[in-house]
Amino acid sequence: MDNLYESVEQSAAFLRRKTEIEPRVAIVLGTGLGGVAERIRVSTRVSFSEIPHFPLSTVTGHKGDLLFGTLAGCPVVAMQGRVHYYEGYTLQQVTFPVRVMRKLGAEALFLNSAAGGLNPLFRAGDVMVVTDHINLLGDNPLRGVVDPRLGNRFPDLTRPYDHAFIDLVTEAALDMKTPLRHGVYAAVPGPSLETRAETRMLRMLGADAVGMSTVPEVIVGCQVGFRIMVLSAITNVNLPDVMEPVLIENVIACAHVTESKLGKLMEATIQRAFCQSSSGRIGIA
């Protein structure tokens, strides 16, 4: 991927030949959350392996398909699975699909992920809307990228998460009587899970949940001008003084249990933001 801009252009051109959908919303479905794709009325399905320059997922629970269709009547493009830094990819490769989906015309980016809970008030099976993040990956997807066609080299991240979307998903959760947590997401490299000392440190830093994805996509999403919302499925909660062993199989299983309410919240937010309501009012589109 010597020329990132040209690679993005080539991938987008390939996908435009595959579908007539012009997406307004881009969706990334994380570990154990691929089933949320069942809510999408899919018109075109393209394997990551077919798309020029696209990275391929090597993780269980990440199918590796790009879906075009509608959700709540809104045209969307959705990644059924993603790739991670710990798979050996560079962060430029990890975030490449975000650039392509923006090039296809999407204006909003809805990211979903599985995360370990750090806040003692959280419970496994909760959904958290991310209000801020801490990047502990030791790397940045914009490092070494100098091309004004890709966006500002120094994007502002004082408000990376769209407050209007956060308000809408909060309203939806209240209407649906679904508990919704608000919190800070910390990104770590993985793939090993956290020690007790690391868990204590993360909580002291102000993190409410920890995961191995999401933040790189948010950084690039800000650079290319996406409005962003992130919903995380809390798959387990570990407190440093009473930690229990965590099995990745259990994490994936809990994400599957949580995906139904996470999907409903995401769909309701898209409907409120981009579709005409019964009162005739257009949301924030």
Secondary structure, 3 states (H helix, E strand, C coil): CCCHHHHHHHHHHHHHCCCCCCCCEEEEECCCCHHHHHHCEEEEEEEHHHCCCCCCCCCCCCCCEEEEEEECCEEEEEEECCCCHHHCCCHHHHCHHHHHHHHCCCCEEEEEEEEEECCCCCCCCCEEEEEEEEECCCCCCCCCCCCHHHCCCCCCCCCCCCHHHHHHHHHHHHHHCCCCEEEEEEECCCCCCCCHHHHHHHHHHCCCEEECCCHHHHHHHHHHCCEEEEEEEEEEECCHHHCCCCCHHHHHHHHHHHHHHHHHHHHHHHHHHHCECCCCCECCC
